[in-house]
Amino acid sequence: MIELYNFPASTCSQKVRLCLFEKGLEFTDTILNSAKGEHLAPEYLALNPNGVVPTLVHDGVPIIDSSVILEYLDEVFPEISMMPKDPVGRARLRKWLRFFEEVPTVAVRFPTFNQALINNFKNLSEEEFANAADSRPLRRDFYRRMGLDGFSGAEIEKALGDIRLTAERMEAALEGAGPWIMGAQFTLADMAIAPSIDRMEDLGYAHLWHSDCPNLVDWLARMKQRPSYDKTYYAKTRISELYPIK
Ligand SMILES: N[C@@H](CCC(=O)N[C@@H](CS)C(=O)NCC(=O)O)C(=O)O
């Protein structure tokens, strides 16, 4: 029995939903309400002390961290394998996963919060906002830096630069190869990055790659054609459907 605790519009949750649908696995979709702080409630922190989504609970055992969950699912349900078989291929896949976690996954948060999620906090006093920040085990500093005024132009520029770097790396990998990031095999790397690229497109930043990364444009179009994509992006899972995007 598989249960996924997640937010509809969270990119890390979308990674895992893509993988579950790709593998054709049945799961209980437990949607937490972020506005109500359900991911910070003691019952959830007992599963995931980081106070973030997603968490996968498999036969009663919680597995946390979206890239860890992807590898776990591939190990436990290897029938449709999404990792290379050889150690070098697996190392290359993990290199992509670590890069995606360290660079684009972090970067997308900055425009996401400035253009949309900050609105969830606009009615709070400074003190209430500080308490909201402090209640987040892993995100206290991020929220405090954002404050009620949002991230600075310089922080947004840095984030956009990191997305551009990601686009260039993906373009180089896909150039003369593909159709997927690691070549012929559709892997966890494709699922790990698709939600970040989709998010940036949704926020109005496709221009970062659209004019000179044709292989990335084609890759995203191919991703969207996979049956798992529409299942993952059901109604109101994109930020633009939930917030007016400036
Ligand atoms: N390393 C974690 C990061 C998960 C994460 O940051 N999740 C965000 C949503 S995409 C979250 O739960 N944020 C909670 C908050 O901002 O309070 C993973 O990959 O699962």
The ligand as a Gaussian input file, in Angstrom:
#p B3LYP/6-31G(d) Opt

LIG

0 1
 N       14.328000      18.181000      -0.446000
 C       12.891000      18.126000      -0.349000
 C       12.326000      19.509000      -0.523000
 C       10.809000      19.520000      -0.470000
 C       10.229000      20.929000      -0.434000
 O       10.922000      21.936000      -0.316000
 N        8.899000      20.970000      -0.542000
 C        8.198000      22.250000      -0.513000
 C        7.134000      22.256000      -1.596000
 S        7.840000      22.049000      -3.226000
 C        7.520000      22.410000       0.807000
 O        6.964000      21.458000       1.325000
 N        7.549000      23.615000       1.395000
 C        6.917000      23.845000       2.649000
 C        6.920000      25.269000       3.066000
 O        7.369000      26.153000       2.301000
 O        6.448000      25.527000       4.171000
 C       12.345000      17.161000      -1.394000
 O       12.914000      17.085000      -2.508000
 O       11.375000      16.448000      -1.113000

